[in-house]
């Protein structure tokens, strides 16, 4: 099931790399960029995370919060945060429940072969908890710059 603009963003409470629990509800009143990525410390996921890190000041100034979600354990996420000096919460969803609630897990084609897996996806959630943008199967390279342009963030 894919989410569309106007849909209610599924709420969640997930463990973060720093050992805390992060819930979407805690960010009510702010615009949230929630992105799903396949695996910490892989080339594409590192590129995307570092792009968000490097854009965080301008996104924060525009009143956005960035949250990354993967199926990695909190311990692996902590290594990712430390290795790449990531400055926003990374959340662990090993059972893929939140991935599935957002439609960020399903069939994908890699190298001509269809498999089940994480669909690199980004959602912009408005202050009232509604989906503003639902972007599925995005590319790691250039995605953050494109998102910033679409959101009018310098």
CORSUL-V84220 format. One record per residue. N is the residue number from 1. D_CENTER is the distance of its C-alpha to the mean C-alpha in whole Angstrom. Layout:
BEGIN
<<N,D_CENTER> <N,D_CENTER>>
END
This chain:
BEGIN
<<1,17> <2,15> <3,14> <4,16> <5,16> <6,18> <7,17> <8,17> <9,13> <10,14> <11,14> <12,13> <13,14> <14,13> <15,14> <16,13> <17,14> <18,17> <19,18> <20,17> <21,16> <22,13> <23,13> <24,12> <25,16> <26,16> <27,14> <28,17> <29,18> <30,16> <31,13> <32,9> <33,7> <34,4> <35,1> <36,4> <37,6> <38,10> <39,12> <40,12> <41,15> <42,15> <43,16> <44,13> <45,10> <46,13> <47,13> <48,10> <49,9> <50,13> <51,12> <52,10> <53,12> <54,15> <55,14> <56,13> <57,17> <58,17> <59,14> <60,15> <61,19> <62,18> <63,17> <64,13> <65,11> <66,7> <67,5> <68,4> <69,5> <70,8> <71,11> <72,13> <73,15> <74,15> <75,18> <76,16> <77,13> <78,16> <79,18> <80,15> <81,14> <82,18> <83,19> <84,16> <85,17> <86,13> <87,14> <88,11> <89,10> <90,8> <91,9> <92,11> <93,11> <94,14> <95,16> <96,13> <97,14> <98,11> <99,10> <100,13> <101,13> <102,11> <103,12> <104,10> <105,13> <106,16> <107,19> <108,18> <109,20> <110,21> <111,24> <112,26> <113,25> <114,23> <115,21> <116,19> <117,15> <118,11> <119,11> <120,8> <121,7> <122,6> <123,7> <124,9> <125,11> <126,15> <127,17> <128,18> <129,15> <130,16> <131,13> <132,14> <133,12> <134,11> <135,11> <136,11> <137,12> <138,11> <139,13> <140,11> <141,15> <142,15> <143,12> <144,11> <145,15> <146,15> <147,12> <148,14> <149,18> <150,17> <151,16> <152,19> <153,18> <154,20>>
END
